[in-house]
């Protein structure tokens, strides 16, 4: 059996997973900060005595795996307000998830990716127009989308609702992210946020996948891609032409009825009504009235749980068989696996085939 080759870039990933800077990490490993820096730069070899201090946490095979570092094109909302420690914690998990999806794709075939990649400039930078075209592309007509999660998964999007202790329901910077792994679109959504916000964020990230996250277009720094994605999501979920007549005689009760029907938050419905039937003053009065509900709207909607990633993992586990061998092959300890995929952990997983 040949010697295990350790990969230096996995050490930085481990450090970021802990949310530590180099000085803190050096103290944990009982080595100098200079050595940590040289190891991460690849100037010194990563040795087994260093890994010995981390293998109980990560598993020995973690440090010998080849980790891809794709340009994930992750967009953070109001990123200047997000402390680097938290982006490091989150991006370490993103890197693990993206690499493991790439690994899973060697074991399973998933539904074909049918998400178009388009240049918004071909739509005169009109995200609302693009949303109308995408609704037509999916054959949605002008009715509510009954199950956005299934619509995305059946069209080749891997959706995962994550839950991490360091991300709260209030930190909107981490509501959701999207990226491509070997041409496969992926959307991750914060499981702690309300379901209506999950649905809106799914549509928001769909816009990023279609118009922002691929390599076929150059985006000017002057464009506000977060605003574009919000405009797209609003129109994709609830077309303005379908809502116009329903806004007449607007009351609080009617707003909640519209929320249940269109599966979109009252806040989003009101924003959409601004400029349609509500003046700026009327809109502000509604916002003031609903201010107590801003963080936690009543009458949340139902949403289905994503199933595709769970099924991909199940097929891989069944193919490998032995649990310990699965974690070794997967390059993660059981502890890290259960932290990264916390919402998928199920002690009694049934055997499934991927049929959507």
C-alpha positions as CSV (number, residue, x, y, z in Angstrom):
1,X,0.0,0.0,0.0
2,X,1.4,3.4,-1.1
3,X,2.0,6.3,1.2
4,X,-1.0,8.6,1.7
5,X,-0.5,11.9,0.0
6,X,-1.8,14.8,2.1
7,X,-3.3,17.8,0.4
8,X,-2.3,21.2,1.8
9,X,-5.5,23.0,0.7
10,X,-7.5,20.8,3.0
11,X,-5.8,22.3,6.0
12,X,-7.1,25.8,5.2
13,X,-10.6,24.3,4.6
14,X,-10.4,22.7,8.1
15,X,-9.4,26.1,9.6
16,X,-12.2,27.9,7.9
17,X,-14.6,25.1,9.0
18,X,-13.8,26.0,12.6
19,X,-14.0,29.7,11.8
20,X,-10.5,30.4,13.1
21,X,-7.8,32.8,11.9
22,X,-4.3,31.5,11.4
23,X,-3.2,32.6,14.9
24,X,-6.1,30.8,16.6
25,X,-5.6,27.7,14.5
26,X,-1.9,27.6,15.2
27,X,-2.7,27.7,18.9
28,X,-5.1,24.8,18.5
29,X,-2.5,22.7,16.7
30,X,0.3,23.8,19.0
31,X,2.5,25.1,16.1
32,X,3.6,28.5,15.0
33,X,1.4,30.8,12.9
34,X,4.2,31.1,10.4
35,X,4.1,27.3,9.9
36,X,0.3,27.4,9.4
37,X,0.8,30.1,6.7
38,X,3.5,28.1,5.0
39,X,1.4,25.0,5.0
40,X,-1.6,26.8,3.5
41,X,0.6,28.3,0.8
42,X,2.1,24.9,0.0
43,X,5.6,26.0,1.0
44,X,5.8,23.2,3.6
45,X,4.5,19.6,3.3
46,X,1.4,18.7,5.3
47,X,2.6,16.0,7.7
48,X,0.8,13.2,9.5
49,X,1.7,14.5,13.0
50,X,-0.3,17.7,12.2
51,X,-3.2,15.6,10.8
52,X,-3.1,13.4,14.0
53,X,-4.5,16.4,15.9
54,X,-7.4,16.8,13.5
55,X,-8.3,13.3,12.3
56,X,-10.8,12.7,15.1
57,X,-12.7,15.7,14.0
58,X,-12.5,15.3,10.2
59,X,-11.4,11.8,9.5
60,X,-8.0,10.8,8.1
61,X,-9.2,10.6,4.5
62,X,-10.4,14.2,4.6
63,X,-6.8,15.4,4.3
64,X,-5.9,13.2,1.3
65,X,-8.8,14.1,-0.9
66,X,-8.5,16.3,-4.0
67,X,-10.7,19.3,-3.4
68,X,-11.9,21.3,-6.4
69,X,-12.0,25.1,-5.8
70,X,-14.6,26.2,-8.4
71,X,-15.6,29.8,-8.9
72,X,-18.9,29.4,-7.2
73,X,-20.0,33.0,-8.0
74,X,-21.8,33.1,-4.7
75,X,-23.6,36.4,-4.1
76,X,-24.1,37.7,-0.6
77,X,-26.7,40.3,0.1
78,X,-25.2,43.3,1.8
79,X,-21.9,41.5,2.0
80,X,-20.1,44.4,3.6
81,X,-22.1,43.7,6.8
82,X,-21.2,40.0,7.0
83,X,-18.2,39.3,9.2
84,X,-15.4,37.4,7.5
85,X,-15.5,34.7,10.2
86,X,-19.1,33.8,9.2
87,X,-18.4,33.9,5.5
88,X,-15.4,31.5,6.1
89,X,-17.6,29.2,8.2
90,X,-20.3,29.1,5.5
91,X,-18.0,28.9,2.5
92,X,-16.1,26.0,4.1
93,X,-19.4,24.1,4.1
94,X,-20.3,25.3,0.6
95,X,-16.9,24.0,-0.6
96,X,-17.6,20.6,1.0
97,X,-21.1,20.4,-0.4
98,X,-20.0,21.4,-3.9
99,X,-17.2,18.8,-3.9
100,X,-19.4,16.1,-2.5
101,X,-22.1,16.8,-5.2
102,X,-19.4,16.4,-7.8
103,X,-18.4,13.1,-6.2
104,X,-22.0,11.9,-6.0
105,X,-22.5,12.6,-9.7
106,X,-20.0,9.8,-10.3
107,X,-22.5,7.3,-8.6
108,X,-25.9,8.6,-9.8
109,X,-27.7,10.1,-12.8
110,X,-30.1,12.9,-11.9
111,X,-32.7,14.6,-14.0
112,X,-31.3,16.6,-16.9
113,X,-30.5,20.2,-16.2
114,X,-33.1,22.2,-18.1
115,X,-32.4,25.6,-16.5
116,X,-31.6,28.0,-19.4
117,X,-28.6,30.3,-19.2
118,X,-29.5,33.7,-20.6
119,X,-28.1,37.2,-20.8
120,X,-30.4,39.7,-19.2
121,X,-29.2,42.3,-21.6
122,X,-31.0,40.4,-24.4
123,X,-34.1,41.2,-22.4
124,X,-33.3,45.0,-22.1
125,X,-32.2,44.3,-18.5
126,X,-35.9,43.8,-17.7
127,X,-36.0,41.1,-15.1
128,X,-39.8,41.1,-15.0
129,X,-39.9,40.4,-18.8
130,X,-37.4,37.5,-18.2
131,X,-39.6,36.1,-15.5
132,X,-42.6,36.1,-17.8
133,X,-40.5,34.2,-20.5
134,X,-39.3,31.7,-17.9
135,X,-42.9,31.0,-16.7
136,X,-43.8,30.4,-20.3
137,X,-40.7,28.1,-20.7
138,X,-42.0,26.0,-17.8
139,X,-45.6,26.1,-19.0
140,X,-46.9,27.7,-15.9
141,X,-49.5,30.0,-17.4
142,X,-50.6,32.8,-15.0
143,X,-51.5,30.6,-12.1
144,X,-49.6,30.0,-8.8
145,X,-46.7,27.6,-8.8
146,X,-48.0,24.7,-6.6
147,X,-44.6,23.2,-5.8
148,X,-41.5,25.2,-6.7
149,X,-39.1,22.7,-5.0
150,X,-40.4,19.8,-7.2
151,X,-40.4,22.1,-10.3
152,X,-36.7,22.9,-9.7
153,X,-35.6,19.3,-8.8
154,X,-37.4,17.8,-11.8
155,X,-35.5,20.2,-14.0
156,X,-32.1,19.1,-12.7
157,X,-31.6,21.6,-9.8
158,X,-30.1,20.2,-6.6
159,X,-31.9,21.9,-3.7
160,X,-30.8,21.7,-0.1
161,X,-32.3,23.3,3.0
162,X,-29.3,23.8,5.3
163,X,-29.3,24.5,9.1
164,X,-26.2,25.8,10.8
165,X,-26.0,27.1,14.4
166,X,-24.0,30.2,13.4
167,X,-26.7,31.4,10.9
168,X,-29.9,32.8,12.3
169,X,-33.3,33.2,10.6
170,X,-32.7,37.0,10.7
171,X,-29.4,37.1,8.9
172,X,-30.7,37.7,5.4
173,X,-27.2,37.6,3.9
174,X,-27.4,33.8,4.2
175,X,-31.0,33.3,3.1
176,X,-29.8,31.4,0.1
177,X,-27.0,30.9,-2.4
178,X,-26.7,29.2,-5.8
179,X,-23.9,27.9,-8.0
180,X,-23.1,25.3,-10.7
181,X,-21.1,22.1,-10.1
182,X,-19.9,20.5,-13.3
183,X,-22.9,22.1,-15.1
184,X,-25.4,21.0,-12.4
185,X,-27.3,23.9,-10.8
186,X,-27.4,24.0,-7.0
187,X,-29.5,26.1,-4.6
188,X,-29.0,26.1,-0.9
189,X,-31.6,27.7,1.4
190,X,-31.6,28.5,5.1
191,X,-34.0,26.1,6.7
192,X,-34.6,28.5,9.6
193,X,-36.4,31.2,7.6
194,X,-40.2,31.2,7.1
195,X,-41.5,29.1,4.2
196,X,-42.8,32.1,2.3
197,X,-39.3,33.5,2.4
198,X,-37.9,30.2,1.3
199,X,-40.1,30.2,-1.8
200,X,-39.1,33.8,-2.7
201,X,-35.5,33.0,-2.1
202,X,-35.7,29.9,-4.4
203,X,-37.1,32.1,-7.1
204,X,-34.4,34.7,-6.4
205,X,-31.6,32.2,-6.7
206,X,-33.2,30.8,-9.9
207,X,-32.7,34.2,-11.4
208,X,-29.0,34.1,-10.4
209,X,-28.6,30.7,-12.1
210,X,-30.3,31.8,-15.3
211,X,-28.8,35.3,-15.6
212,X,-25.8,35.8,-13.3
213,X,-24.0,32.7,-12.2
214,X,-22.9,31.2,-15.5
215,X,-19.8,32.1,-17.5
216,X,-21.5,33.1,-20.7
217,X,-22.2,36.7,-19.8
218,X,-20.2,39.7,-18.4
219,X,-22.1,41.7,-15.8
220,X,-21.3,45.4,-15.4
221,X,-20.5,46.6,-11.9
222,X,-23.2,49.2,-12.3
223,X,-26.0,46.6,-12.3
224,X,-27.7,45.7,-9.1
225,X,-28.1,42.0,-9.6
226,X,-29.8,41.5,-6.2
227,X,-32.5,43.9,-7.3
228,X,-32.8,42.1,-10.6
229,X,-33.2,38.8,-8.8
230,X,-35.9,40.3,-6.5
231,X,-37.8,41.7,-9.4
232,X,-37.6,38.4,-11.2
233,X,-38.7,36.4,-8.2
234,X,-41.7,38.6,-7.6
235,X,-42.9,38.3,-11.1
236,X,-42.1,34.7,-11.5
237,X,-44.1,33.7,-8.4
238,X,-47.0,36.1,-8.9
239,X,-47.4,37.8,-12.4
240,X,-48.5,41.4,-12.2
241,X,-51.2,40.9,-14.8
242,X,-52.8,38.2,-12.7
243,X,-52.7,40.2,-9.5
244,X,-53.9,43.5,-10.8
245,X,-57.6,42.8,-10.4
246,X,-57.1,40.9,-7.1
247,X,-55.6,44.0,-5.5
248,X,-58.9,45.9,-5.6
249,X,-60.5,46.5,-2.2
250,X,-57.3,45.5,-0.4
251,X,-57.7,44.5,3.2
252,X,-55.4,42.7,5.7
253,X,-57.6,39.6,5.4
254,X,-57.4,39.7,1.6
255,X,-53.6,40.1,1.8
256,X,-53.3,36.9,3.8
257,X,-55.7,35.1,1.4
258,X,-53.5,36.2,-1.5
259,X,-50.4,35.0,0.4
260,X,-51.9,31.5,0.8
261,X,-53.0,31.4,-2.9
262,X,-49.8,32.7,-4.5
263,X,-47.4,31.4,-1.9
264,X,-45.6,34.7,-1.5
265,X,-45.2,36.8,1.6
266,X,-47.5,39.8,2.4
267,X,-44.4,42.0,2.4
268,X,-43.6,40.9,-1.2
269,X,-47.3,41.3,-2.2
270,X,-47.4,44.9,-0.9
271,X,-44.1,45.8,-2.6
272,X,-45.6,44.5,-5.9
273,X,-48.8,46.5,-5.3
274,X,-46.7,49.7,-5.0
275,X,-46.9,51.4,-8.4
276,X,-49.8,49.0,-9.4
277,X,-52.6,50.2,-7.2
278,X,-50.9,51.7,-4.2
279,X,-49.4,55.2,-4.1
280,X,-46.1,55.7,-2.2
281,X,-48.1,57.1,0.8
282,X,-50.5,54.2,0.8
283,X,-47.7,51.7,0.6
284,X,-45.9,53.3,3.6
285,X,-49.1,53.2,5.7
286,X,-49.4,49.5,4.9
287,X,-45.8,48.9,5.8
288,X,-46.2,50.7,9.1
289,X,-49.3,48.7,9.9
290,X,-47.5,45.4,9.3
291,X,-44.3,46.4,11.0
292,X,-44.9,44.1,14.1
293,X,-45.0,41.1,11.7
294,X,-41.9,42.0,9.7
295,X,-39.7,39.4,11.2
296,X,-42.3,36.7,11.6
297,X,-45.4,37.0,9.4
298,X,-48.4,35.0,10.5
299,X,-50.1,32.4,8.4
300,X,-47.0,30.9,6.9
301,X,-47.5,28.6,3.8
302,X,-46.6,24.9,3.4
303,X,-43.6,23.9,1.4
304,X,-42.3,20.5,0.4
305,X,-38.9,19.3,1.6
306,X,-36.3,18.7,-1.2
307,X,-35.6,15.0,-1.9
308,X,-33.0,14.9,-4.7
309,X,-29.8,15.3,-2.6
310,X,-31.1,12.9,0.0
311,X,-31.7,10.3,-2.7
312,X,-28.3,10.9,-4.2
313,X,-26.7,10.2,-0.9
314,X,-28.8,7.1,-0.3
315,X,-27.8,5.6,-3.6
316,X,-24.1,6.3,-2.9
317,X,-24.4,4.8,0.6
318,X,-26.2,1.7,-0.7
319,X,-23.6,1.3,-3.5
320,X,-20.7,1.4,-1.1
321,X,-22.5,-0.6,1.6
322,X,-20.4,-0.4,4.7
323,X,-21.0,2.8,6.7
324,X,-17.4,3.3,7.8
325,X,-16.2,2.7,4.2
326,X,-18.8,5.2,3.0
327,X,-17.4,8.0,5.2
328,X,-13.8,7.0,4.2
329,X,-14.7,7.1,0.5
330,X,-16.7,10.3,1.0
331,X,-13.7,12.0,2.7
332,X,-15.6,13.1,5.8
333,X,-15.9,11.9,9.3
334,X,-19.4,10.9,10.5
335,X,-19.4,14.0,12.7
336,X,-18.6,16.4,9.9
337,X,-21.1,14.7,7.6
338,X,-23.9,15.0,10.1
339,X,-23.0,18.7,10.7
340,X,-22.9,19.6,7.0
341,X,-26.0,17.6,6.1
342,X,-27.8,18.1,9.4
343,X,-31.3,18.3,7.9
344,X,-30.8,15.1,5.9
345,X,-29.6,12.9,8.8
346,X,-32.0,10.0,9.2
347,X,-31.1,6.9,11.3
348,X,-33.5,4.6,9.4
349,X,-33.1,5.6,5.8
350,X,-35.3,3.5,3.4
351,X,-33.8,2.3,0.1
352,X,-34.9,4.5,-2.8
353,X,-34.4,4.9,-6.5
354,X,-34.1,8.3,-8.0
355,X,-37.5,8.8,-9.6
356,X,-38.9,12.3,-9.8
